[in-house]
Amino acid sequence: MSLNKAVRWMSPMLLVLSAVPFGAAQAADALPAGIRGEILAGIKDAEDKLIQLAEATPEDKYSYRPAKDARTTGEVFMHVASGNYFLANFAGIKPPEGINLEKYEGSLTKKADIQKALKDSFAHMEQGLVKLTDADLDKPAEFFGRKSTVRGVYLLLLSHAHEHLGQSIAYARGNGIVPPWTAAQQAAAKEKSGKKPEKTTGQKK
């Protein structure tokens, strides 16, 4: 790949990074060293974007369902929250008192409640990872009939969060909602080009 092509390929990514708040950069500096920090960074990326989407989505769109047998927007967010507790359990991270893993996913429907549930589930799961040592990651774990390790559980948590982030982005776009980080990227690009950024409500006109 030529230098010019590489620069063009990297430009959108650099715009996104330039829009990251200073606080987020500080948080990245506080990540654990090694594989735990790398996994946690990926999880936090999905967490931040899911929480932004949950905030940007109007209450009445939480019941949006793209097809008869598909989850609603709110149910997708709750599926992620439930998965954070359920999957971490295989790594020995027990859910908080009062969380019923069998019923939790369908237990909340209001936007504010779901937003809190999403944040709390990520905080609990991430704290569990931070408390582990590198040696703990090699401990055996078994889930869904498959033998793995504690590291494998957290890699599944990472991929699960990003899988449903992609689903949530598609849901948002289907409702005319521009993901907030994309809106920030577009505003940064306009500012860099000298154009006055347009006011945005988080939705396409």
ROSE-4610 file (N, C-alpha, C; in Angstrom, 1 decimal, always signed):
// ROSE-4610
residu = [M/M/M/S/S/S/L/L/L/N/N/N/K/K/K/A/A/A/V/V/V/R/R/R/W/W/W/M/M/M/S/S/S/P/P/P/M/M/M/L/L/L/L/L/L/V/V/V/L/L/L/S/S/S/A/A/A/V/V/V/P/P/P/F/F/F/G/G/G/A/A/A/A/A/A/Q/Q/Q/A/A/A/A/A/A/D/D/D/A/A/A/L/L/L/P/P/P/A/A/A/G/G/G/I/I/I/R/R/R/G/G/G/E/E/E/I/I/I/L/L/L/A/A/A/G/G/G/I/I/I/K/K/K/D/D/D/A/A/A/E/E/E/D/D/D/K/K/K/L/L/L/I/I/I/Q/Q/Q/L/L/L/A/A/A/E/E/E/A/A/A/T/T/T/P/P/P/E/E/E/D/D/D/K/K/K/Y/Y/Y/S/S/S/Y/Y/Y/R/R/R/P/P/P/A/A/A/K/K/K/D/D/D/A/A/A/R/R/R/T/T/T/T/T/T/G/G/G/E/E/E/V/V/V/F/F/F/M/M/M/H/H/H/V/V/V/A/A/A/S/S/S/G/G/G/N/N/N/Y/Y/Y/F/F/F/L/L/L/A/A/A/N/N/N/F/F/F/A/A/A/G/G/G/I/I/I/K/K/K/P/P/P/P/P/P/E/E/E/G/G/G/I/I/I/N/N/N/L/L/L/E/E/E/K/K/K/Y/Y/Y/E/E/E/G/G/G/S/S/S/L/L/L/T/T/T/K/K/K/K/K/K/A/A/A/D/D/D/I/I/I/Q/Q/Q/K/K/K/A/A/A/L/L/L/K/K/K/D/D/D/S/S/S/F/F/F/A/A/A/H/H/H/M/M/M/E/E/E/Q/Q/Q/G/G/G/L/L/L/V/V/V/K/K/K/L/L/L/T/T/T/D/D/D/A/A/A/D/D/D/L/L/L/D/D/D/K/K/K/P/P/P/A/A/A/E/E/E/F/F/F/F/F/F/G/G/G/R/R/R/K/K/K/S/S/S/T/T/T/V/V/V/R/R/R/G/G/G/V/V/V/Y/Y/Y/L/L/L/L/L/L/L/L/L/L/L/L/S/S/S/H/H/H/A/A/A/H/H/H/E/E/E/H/H/H/L/L/L/G/G/G/Q/Q/Q/S/S/S/I/I/I/A/A/A/Y/Y/Y/A/A/A/R/R/R/G/G/G/N/N/N/G/G/G/I/I/I/V/V/V/P/P/P/P/P/P/W/W/W/T/T/T/A/A/A/A/A/A/Q/Q/Q/Q/Q/Q/A/A/A/A/A/A/A/A/A/K/K/K/E/E/E/K/K/K/S/S/S/G/G/G/K/K/K/K/K/K/P/P/P/E/E/E/K/K/K/T/T/T/T/T/T/G/G/G/Q/Q/Q/K/K/K/K/K/K]
num = [1/1/1/2/2/2/3/3/3/4/4/4/5/5/5/6/6/6/7/7/7/8/8/8/9/9/9/10/10/10/11/11/11/12/12/12/13/13/13/14/14/14/15/15/15/16/16/16/17/17/17/18/18/18/19/19/19/20/20/20/21/21/21/22/22/22/23/23/23/24/24/24/25/25/25/26/26/26/27/27/27/28/28/28/29/29/29/30/30/30/31/31/31/32/32/32/33/33/33/34/34/34/35/35/35/36/36/36/37/37/37/38/38/38/39/39/39/40/40/40/41/41/41/42/42/42/43/43/43/44/44/44/45/45/45/46/46/46/47/47/47/48/48/48/49/49/49/50/50/50/51/51/51/52/52/52/53/53/53/54/54/54/55/55/55/56/56/56/57/57/57/58/58/58/59/59/59/60/60/60/61/61/61/62/62/62/63/63/63/64/64/64/65/65/65/66/66/66/67/67/67/68/68/68/69/69/69/70/70/70/71/71/71/72/72/72/73/73/73/74/74/74/75/75/75/76/76/76/77/77/77/78/78/78/79/79/79/80/80/80/81/81/81/82/82/82/83/83/83/84/84/84/85/85/85/86/86/86/87/87/87/88/88/88/89/89/89/90/90/90/91/91/91/92/92/92/93/93/93/94/94/94/95/95/95/96/96/96/97/97/97/98/98/98/99/99/99/100/100/100/101/101/101/102/102/102/103/103/103/104/104/104/105/105/105/106/106/106/107/107/107/108/108/108/109/109/109/110/110/110/111/111/111/112/112/112/113/113/113/114/114/114/115/115/115/116/116/116/117/117/117/118/118/118/119/119/119/120/120/120/121/121/121/122/122/122/123/123/123/124/124/124/125/125/125/126/126/126/127/127/127/128/128/128/129/129/129/130/130/130/131/131/131/132/132/132/133/133/133/134/134/134/135/135/135/136/136/136/137/137/137/138/138/138/139/139/139/140/140/140/141/141/141/142/142/142/143/143/143/144/144/144/145/145/145/146/146/146/147/147/147/148/148/148/149/149/149/150/150/150/151/151/151/152/152/152/153/153/153/154/154/154/155/155/155/156/156/156/157/157/157/158/158/158/159/159/159/160/160/160/161/161/161/162/162/162/163/163/163/164/164/164/165/165/165/166/166/166/167/167/167/168/168/168/169/169/169/170/170/170/171/171/171/172/172/172/173/173/173/174/174/174/175/175/175/176/176/176/177/177/177/178/178/178/179/179/179/180/180/180/181/181/181/182/182/182/183/183/183/184/184/184/185/185/185/186/186/186/187/187/187/188/188/188/189/189/189/190/190/190/191/191/191/192/192/192/193/193/193/194/194/194/195/195/195/196/196/196/197/197/197/198/198/198/199/199/199/200/200/200/201/201/201/202/202/202/203/203/203/204/204/204/205/205/205]
x = [+0.8/+0.0/+0.9/+0.6/+1.4/+1.1/+2.0/+1.8/+0.6/+0.3/-0.9/-2.2/-2.2/-3.4/-3.5/-2.4/-2.4/-3.0/-2.6/-3.1/-4.6/-5.0/-6.5/-7.3/-6.7/-7.4/-7.5/-6.4/-6.4/-7.1/-7.4/-8.0/-9.2/-10.2/-11.5/-11.2/-10.2/-9.9/-9.3/-8.5/-7.8/-8.8/-9.8/-10.9/-11.7/-11.9/-12.6/-11.8/-10.5/-9.6/-9.5/-9.5/-9.4/-10.7/-11.8/-13.0/-13.2/-12.3/-12.4/-12.1/-13.0/-12.8/-11.6/-11.0/-9.8/-9.9/-11.1/-11.3/-11.2/-11.6/-11.6/-10.1/-9.3/-7.8/-7.2/-7.6/-7.1/-7.5/-8.8/-9.3/-8.4/-8.1/-7.3/-5.9/-5.4/-4.1/-4.1/-5.3/-5.5/-5.8/-5.8/-6.1/-5.0/-5.4/-4.3/-3.4/-2.2/-1.2/-1.5/-1.0/-1.1/-2.5/-2.8/-4.0/-5.3/-5.2/-6.4/-6.8/-5.8/-6.0/-6.5/-6.0/-6.4/-7.8/-8.2/-9.6/-10.5/-10.1/-10.9/-11.1/-10.1/-10.2/-11.2/-11.2/-12.2/-13.6/-13.8/-15.1/-15.6/-14.7/-15.1/-15.4/-14.8/-15.2/-16.6/-17.0/-18.4/-19.3/-18.9/-19.8/-20.1/-19.1/-19.2/-20.2/-20.1/-21.0/-22.4/-22.5/-23.9/-24.6/-23.9/-24.5/-24.8/-24.0/-24.3/-25.6/-25.7/-26.9/-28.1/-28.0/-29.1/-29.6/-28.7/-29.1/-29.7/-29.1/-29.6/-30.9/-31.3/-32.6/-33.7/-34.7/-35.9/-36.7/-37.3/-38.1/-39.0/-39.7/-40.7/-40.1/-38.8/-38.1/-37.5/-37.6/-37.2/-38.0/-39.2/-40.1/-40.0/-39.1/-38.9/-38.5/-39.1/-38.8/-38.7/-37.5/-37.4/-38.1/-38.4/-39.1/-39.8/-40.8/-41.7/-40.9/-40.0/-39.3/-38.0/-37.7/-36.5/-36.7/-35.6/-35.7/-36.0/-36.7/-36.8/-35.5/-35.4/-34.2/-33.9/-34.9/-34.7/-34.3/-34.9/-34.5/-33.1/-32.6/-31.2/-30.3/-30.6/-29.8/-29.8/-31.0/-31.2/-30.5/-30.4/-29.7/-28.2/-27.7/-26.3/-26.1/-26.9/-26.8/-26.9/-27.8/-28.0/-26.8/-26.3/-25.1/-23.9/-23.8/-22.6/-22.6/-23.7/-23.8/-23.7/-24.5/-24.6/-23.2/-22.5/-21.3/-20.2/-20.1/-19.1/-19.2/-20.4/-20.6/-19.8/-19.5/-18.7/-17.2/-16.9/-15.5/-15.4/-16.5/-16.5/-16.9/-17.4/-17.8/-19.3/-19.7/-21.1/-21.9/-23.2/-24.0/-24.3/-24.6/-25.0/-26.2/-26.4/-27.6/-28.8/-29.8/-31.1/-31.2/-30.1/-30.1/-30.5/-31.7/-32.1/-31.7/-30.7/-30.2/-31.2/-32.2/-33.2/-34.2/-34.5/-35.6/-35.1/-33.8/-33.3/-33.5/-33.3/-33.3/-34.6/-35.7/-37.1/-37.7/-36.8/-37.4/-37.6/-37.0/-37.1/-37.5/-38.3/-38.7/-38.6/-38.4/-38.3/-36.9/-36.8/-35.4/-34.5/-34.9/-34.0/-33.5/-34.4/-34.1/-33.1/-33.3/-32.5/-31.1/-31.0/-29.7/-28.9/-29.6/-28.9/-28.4/-29.3/-29.0/-27.8/-27.7/-26.6/-25.3/-25.3/-24.1/-23.7/-24.6/-24.3/-23.7/-24.2/-23.7/-22.3/-22.0/-20.6/-19.7/-20.1/-19.2/-18.9/-19.9/-19.7/-18.8/-19.1/-18.3/-16.8/-16.6/-15.3/-14.5/-15.2/-14.5/-14.0/-14.8/-14.4/-13.1/-13.0/-11.8/-10.6/-10.8/-9.6/-9.1/-9.9/-9.5/-8.8/-8.9/-8.2/-6.7/-5.9/-4.5/-4.3/-3.2/-2.9/-3.0/-2.5/-2.6/-4.0/-4.9/-6.3/-6.9/-6.4/-7.0/-6.8/-5.7/-5.5/-6.2/-7.0/-7.8/-8.9/-9.2/-10.2/-11.6/-12.4/-13.8/-14.5/-15.7/-16.5/-17.9/-18.3/-19.6/-20.2/-21.5/-22.2/-21.6/-21.1/-20.5/-19.1/-18.5/-17.2/-16.2/-15.0/-14.0/-13.1/-12.9/-12.1/-11.4/-11.1/-10.4/-11.2/-10.8/-11.4/-11.2/-10.0/-9.7/-10.7/-11.0/-12.0/-13.3/-13.7/-15.0/-15.0/-13.9/-13.9/-13.8/-13.1/-13.1/-14.5/-15.3/-16.6/-17.5/-17.2/-17.9/-17.6/-16.3/-15.9/-16.6/-16.6/-17.3/-18.8/-19.4/-20.8/-21.2/-20.5/-20.8/-20.7/-19.7/-19.5/-20.5/-20.9/-21.9/-23.2/-23.6/-24.9/-24.8/-23.6/-23.3/-23.7/-23.2/-23.5/-25.0/-25.7/-27.1/-27.8/-27.3/-27.9/-27.7/-26.6/-26.3/-27.3/-27.5/-28.5/-29.9/-30.3/-31.6/-31.7/-30.6/-30.6/-30.7/-29.9/-30.0/-31.4/-32.0/-33.3/-34.4/-34.0/-34.9/-34.4/-33.5/-33.0/-32.1/-31.5/-30.7/-29.2/-28.5/-27.1/-26.3/-25.5/-24.7/-23.9/-24.0/-23.3/-21.9/-21.1/-19.7/-19.5/-20.4/-20.4/-20.7/-21.7/-22.0/-20.8/-20.1/-18.9/-17.8/-17.7/-16.7/-17.0/-18.3/-18.7/-18.5/-18.8/-18.6/-17.2/-16.3/-14.8/-14.3/-14.8/-14.4/-14.8/-16.0/-16.5/-15.7/-15.4/-14.6/-13.2/-12.6/-11.3/-11.3/-12.4/-12.5/-12.8/-13.1/-13.5/-14.9/-15.8/-17.2/-17.8/-18.8/-19.5/-20.3/-20.0/-20.8/-22.3/-23.1/-24.5/-25.0/-26.0/-26.6/-27.2/-27.0/-27.6/-28.3/-29.4/-30.2/-29.9/-29.0/-28.7/-29.5/-30.4/-31.2/-31.0/-31.1/-31.0/-32.2/-32.0/-33.2/-34.0]
y = [-1.2/+0.0/+1.2/+2.2/+3.4/+4.3/+5.3/+6.2/+7.0/+7.5/+8.3/+7.5/+6.2/+5.4/+5.1/+4.9/+4.6/+5.8/+7.0/+8.2/+8.3/+8.1/+8.2/+7.2/+6.0/+4.9/+5.2/+5.9/+6.2/+7.4/+8.3/+9.6/+9.5/+8.7/+8.6/+8.2/+7.3/+6.8/+7.9/+8.7/+9.8/+10.8/+11.1/+12.0/+11.5/+10.2/+9.7/+9.9/+9.5/+9.7/+11.1/+12.0/+13.4/+13.9/+13.2/+13.6/+13.0/+12.1/+11.4/+12.4/+12.5/+13.4/+13.1/+14.2/+14.0/+13.0/+13.0/+12.0/+10.6/+10.3/+9.0/+8.6/+9.5/+9.2/+8.9/+9.6/+9.4/+8.0/+7.6/+6.3/+5.2/+5.4/+4.4/+4.2/+5.3/+5.3/+4.4/+4.3/+3.6/+2.1/+1.6/+0.2/-0.7/-1.9/-2.8/-3.1/-3.5/-3.9/-5.3/-5.5/-6.8/-7.1/-8.4/-8.9/-8.4/-8.3/-7.8/-6.4/-5.5/-4.2/-4.1/-5.0/-5.0/-5.5/-6.5/-6.9/-5.9/-5.2/-4.2/-3.0/-2.6/-1.5/-1.8/-3.0/-3.3/-3.4/-3.9/-3.9/-2.5/-1.6/-0.2/+0.5/+0.2/+0.9/+0.6/-0.7/-1.1/-0.5/-0.5/+0.0/+1.5/+2.3/+3.7/+4.0/+3.2/+3.5/+3.0/+1.9/+1.4/+2.4/+2.9/+3.9/+5.2/+5.6/+6.8/+6.5/+5.3/+5.0/+4.9/+4.3/+4.2/+5.6/+6.6/+8.0/+8.7/+8.4/+9.1/+8.6/+7.4/+6.8/+7.3/+7.9/+8.4/+7.2/+7.6/+6.5/+5.7/+6.4/+5.7/+4.8/+4.9/+4.0/+2.8/+2.7/+1.5/+0.3/+0.6/-0.6/-0.9/-0.2/-0.5/-1.9/-2.6/-4.0/-4.2/-4.4/-4.5/-5.6/-6.7/-7.8/-8.5/-9.3/-9.9/-10.7/-11.5/-12.3/-11.7/-10.4/-9.8/-9.1/-8.9/-8.1/-6.6/-6.0/-4.5/-3.9/-2.6/-1.8/-2.0/-1.8/-1.9/-3.3/-4.3/-5.7/-6.0/-5.4/-5.6/-5.0/-3.8/-3.3/-4.2/-4.7/-5.5/-6.9/-7.4/-8.6/-8.5/-7.3/-7.0/-7.0/-6.3/-6.2/-7.5/-8.3/-9.7/-10.5/-10.4/-11.2/-10.9/-9.6/-9.2/-10.0/-10.1/-10.9/-12.4/-12.9/-14.3/-14.9/-14.3/-14.8/-14.7/-13.5/-13.3/-14.4/-14.9/-15.9/-17.2/-17.5/-18.6/-18.4/-17.1/-16.8/-16.7/-17.0/-16.9/-15.6/-14.7/-13.4/-13.5/-13.6/-13.8/-12.5/-12.7/-11.5/-10.8/-9.6/-8.9/-9.5/-9.3/-9.7/-9.2/-10.0/-9.5/-9.7/-10.0/-10.3/-11.7/-11.9/-13.2/-13.5/-14.3/-14.4/-15.0/-15.8/-16.4/-15.3/-14.3/-13.4/-11.9/-11.7/-10.3/-9.6/-10.3/-9.7/-9.1/-9.7/-9.2/-8.4/-8.0/-7.4/-5.9/-5.2/-3.7/-3.3/-2.2/-1.7/-0.2/+0.6/+2.0/+2.4/+3.5/+4.0/+4.2/+5.0/+5.3/+4.1/+3.1/+1.9/+1.1/+1.0/+0.2/+0.8/+2.1/+2.8/+2.5/+2.6/+2.3/+0.8/-0.1/-1.5/-1.8/-1.1/-1.3/-0.8/+0.4/+0.9/+0.0/-0.4/-1.2/-2.5/-3.1/-4.5/-4.4/-3.4/-3.2/-3.0/-2.1/-1.8/-3.1/-3.9/-5.1/-6.1/-6.3/-7.2/-6.8/-5.5/-4.9/-5.0/-4.7/-4.8/-6.2/-7.1/-8.5/-8.8/-8.3/-8.5/-7.8/-6.6/-5.9/-6.6/-7.3/-8.0/-9.3/-9.8/-11.0/-10.7/-11.7/-11.6/-12.3/-12.1/-12.7/-14.3/-14.8/-16.2/-16.7/-15.9/-16.2/-16.5/-15.7/-15.8/-17.2/-17.9/-19.3/-20.4/-20.0/-21.0/-21.6/-22.9/-23.5/-23.0/-22.9/-22.5/-23.3/-23.6/-24.3/-23.7/-23.4/-22.8/-23.3/-23.6/-24.1/-25.4/-26.2/-27.5/-27.4/-26.3/-26.1/-25.8/-26.5/-26.2/-25.1/-24.1/-22.9/-22.5/-21.2/-20.5/-19.3/-18.7/-17.4/-16.4/-16.4/-15.5/-15.7/-16.9/-17.2/-16.6/-16.7/-16.1/-14.6/-13.9/-12.5/-12.1/-12.9/-12.7/-12.8/-13.8/-13.9/-12.7/-12.2/-11.0/-9.8/-9.7/-8.7/-8.8/-10.0/-10.1/-10.0/-10.4/-10.3/-8.8/-8.0/-6.6/-5.9/-6.2/-5.6/-6.1/-7.4/-8.0/-7.2/-6.9/-6.2/-4.7/-4.2/-2.8/-2.6/-3.5/-3.5/-3.6/-4.4/-4.6/-3.3/-2.7/-1.4/-0.3/-0.2/+0.8/+0.7/-0.6/-0.8/-0.4/-0.7/-0.3/+1.3/+1.9/+3.4/+4.0/+3.5/+4.0/+3.8/+2.7/+2.4/+3.4/+4.0/+5.0/+6.5/+6.6/+7.9/+8.5/+7.7/+8.3/+8.1/+9.2/+9.1/+8.8/+7.8/+7.5/+8.7/+9.0/+10.3/+10.4/+9.3/+9.4/+9.7/+9.3/+9.6/+11.1/+11.6/+13.0/+13.8/+13.4/+14.1/+14.1/+13.0/+12.8/+13.8/+13.8/+14.7/+16.1/+16.5/+17.9/+18.3/+17.3/+17.6/+17.8/+17.0/+17.1/+18.4/+18.8/+20.1/+21.3/+21.2/+22.2/+22.3/+21.2/+21.1/+21.7/+21.5/+22.0/+23.5/+24.1/+25.5/+25.8/+24.7/+24.9/+25.0/+25.8/+25.9/+24.6/+23.9/+22.7/+22.9/+22.1/+22.2/+21.7/+22.3/+21.9/+20.5/+19.6/+18.3/+17.9/+17.1/+16.6/+15.2/+14.6/+13.2/+12.4/+13.1/+12.4/+13.0/+12.2/+12.8/+13.6/+14.7/+15.5/+14.8]
z = [+0.0/+0.0/+0.0/-0.9/-0.9/+0.3/+0.5/+1.7/+1.6/+0.3/+0.1/+0.4/-0.1/+0.2/+1.7/+2.3/+3.8/+4.5/+4.2/+4.8/+4.6/+3.4/+3.1/+3.9/+4.0/+4.8/+6.2/+6.8/+8.2/+8.6/+7.6/+7.9/+8.7/+8.3/+9.1/+10.6/+10.7/+12.1/+12.9/+12.3/+13.0/+13.4/+12.6/+12.9/+14.2/+14.2/+15.4/+16.6/+16.5/+17.7/+18.2/+17.2/+17.6/+18.3/+18.1/+18.8/+20.2/+20.6/+21.8/+23.0/+24.0/+25.1/+25.8/+26.5/+27.2/+28.3/+29.0/+30.0/+29.6/+28.3/+27.8/+27.6/+27.2/+27.0/+28.4/+29.4/+30.8/+31.2/+30.9/+31.3/+30.6/+29.4/+28.6/+29.3/+29.8/+30.5/+31.8/+32.4/+33.6/+33.4/+32.2/+31.9/+32.4/+32.8/+33.2/+32.1/+32.4/+31.4/+30.8/+29.6/+29.0/+28.4/+28.4/+27.7/+28.4/+29.7/+30.4/+30.0/+29.8/+29.4/+27.9/+27.1/+25.7/+25.5/+26.3/+26.3/+26.8/+27.9/+28.6/+27.7/+26.9/+26.0/+24.9/+24.4/+23.4/+24.0/+25.2/+25.8/+26.1/+26.6/+26.9/+25.6/+24.5/+23.2/+22.9/+23.0/+22.7/+23.7/+25.0/+26.1/+25.8/+25.5/+25.3/+24.2/+23.1/+21.9/+22.2/+22.9/+23.2/+24.1/+25.1/+26.0/+25.3/+24.3/+23.5/+22.7/+22.1/+21.3/+22.2/+23.4/+24.3/+24.7/+24.8/+25.1/+23.9/+22.8/+21.6/+21.0/+21.4/+21.0/+21.8/+21.1/+21.9/+22.6/+23.6/+24.4/+23.5/+22.6/+21.8/+20.7/+20.5/+19.6/+20.3/+21.6/+22.3/+22.0/+21.5/+21.2/+19.7/+19.0/+17.5/+17.3/+16.4/+16.1/+14.6/+14.0/+12.5/+11.8/+12.6/+12.1/+13.2/+12.9/+13.8/+14.9/+14.6/+15.5/+16.0/+15.7/+16.1/+17.5/+18.2/+19.4/+19.2/+20.1/+20.0/+20.4/+20.1/+20.5/+22.0/+22.8/+24.2/+24.6/+24.0/+24.3/+23.9/+22.8/+22.5/+23.5/+24.0/+25.1/+26.4/+26.7/+27.8/+27.6/+26.4/+26.1/+26.3/+26.0/+26.3/+27.8/+28.5/+30.0/+30.6/+30.2/+30.7/+30.4/+29.2/+28.7/+29.5/+29.9/+30.7/+32.1/+32.7/+33.9/+33.7/+32.7/+32.4/+32.0/+31.1/+30.6/+31.6/+32.3/+33.3/+34.4/+34.6/+35.6/+35.4/+34.1/+33.7/+34.1/+34.3/+34.7/+36.2/+36.9/+38.3/+38.9/+38.0/+38.4/+38.7/+39.9/+40.3/+40.1/+39.6/+39.5/+40.8/+40.8/+42.1/+42.7/+44.0/+44.7/+44.0/+43.8/+43.2/+41.7/+41.1/+39.6/+39.3/+38.7/+38.3/+36.9/+36.6/+35.3/+34.3/+34.8/+33.9/+33.5/+34.3/+34.0/+33.7/+33.9/+33.9/+32.5/+31.4/+30.1/+29.8/+30.3/+30.0/+31.1/+32.1/+33.3/+33.2/+32.2/+32.2/+30.8/+30.7/+29.4/+29.3/+30.4/+30.3/+29.9/+29.2/+28.7/+29.9/+30.8/+31.9/+32.7/+32.9/+33.6/+32.8/+31.5/+30.6/+30.5/+30.5/+30.4/+31.7/+32.8/+34.1/+34.1/+33.7/+33.7/+32.8/+31.7/+30.7/+31.4/+32.0/+32.6/+33.8/+34.6/+35.8/+35.4/+34.4/+34.0/+33.4/+32.7/+32.2/+33.4/+34.3/+35.5/+36.3/+36.5/+37.3/+36.5/+35.2/+34.5/+34.4/+34.1/+34.0/+35.3/+36.4/+37.7/+38.0/+37.5/+37.7/+36.9/+35.7/+34.9/+35.5/+36.0/+36.6/+37.8/+38.6/+39.8/+39.5/+38.3/+37.9/+37.7/+37.8/+37.5/+36.1/+35.5/+34.2/+34.3/+35.5/+35.7/+35.8/+36.3/+36.4/+35.0/+34.1/+32.7/+32.1/+32.6/+32.1/+32.8/+33.8/+34.5/+33.6/+33.8/+32.9/+33.1/+32.1/+32.2/+31.1/+31.4/+30.4/+30.3/+29.0/+28.8/+27.5/+27.5/+26.4/+25.9/+26.8/+26.5/+25.9/+25.9/+25.3/+26.4/+26.4/+27.3/+26.8/+27.7/+27.4/+28.6/+28.7/+29.8/+30.2/+31.4/+31.8/+30.7/+30.1/+29.0/+27.9/+27.6/+26.5/+26.8/+28.1/+28.5/+28.2/+28.6/+28.4/+26.9/+26.1/+24.7/+24.1/+24.6/+24.2/+24.6/+25.8/+26.3/+25.3/+24.9/+24.0/+22.7/+22.1/+20.8/+20.9/+22.0/+22.2/+22.2/+23.0/+23.0/+21.7/+20.9/+19.6/+18.6/+18.7/+17.8/+18.0/+19.2/+19.4/+19.3/+19.4/+19.0/+17.5/+16.7/+15.2/+15.0/+15.7/+15.6/+16.0/+17.1/+17.6/+16.6/+16.0/+14.9/+13.8/+13.4/+12.3/+12.7/+13.9/+14.4/+14.4/+14.9/+15.0/+13.6/+12.6/+11.3/+10.7/+11.0/+10.5/+11.0/+12.1/+12.7/+12.4/+11.5/+11.1/+12.2/+13.1/+14.1/+13.7/+13.7/+13.4/+14.7/+14.7/+15.9/+16.3/+17.6/+18.1/+17.7/+17.8/+17.4/+15.9/+15.1/+13.7/+13.5/+14.2/+14.1/+14.6/+15.6/+16.1/+15.0/+14.4/+13.3/+12.1/+11.7/+10.6/+11.0/+12.2/+12.7/+12.7/+13.1/+13.1/+11.7/+10.8/+9.4/+8.7/+9.0/+8.5/+9.1/+10.4/+11.0/+10.5/+10.2/+9.6/+8.2/+7.5/+6.1/+6.0/+7.2/+7.3/+7.2/+7.0/+6.9/+8.3/+8.5/+9.8/+10.0/+11.1/+11.4/+11.5/+10.9/+11.1/+12.4/+12.9/+14.2/+14.0/+15.0/+14.8/+16.1/+15.8/+16.9/+17.2/+16.4/+16.5/+15.5/+14.7/+13.7/+12.4/+11.3/+10.0/+9.7/+8.9/+8.5/+7.5]
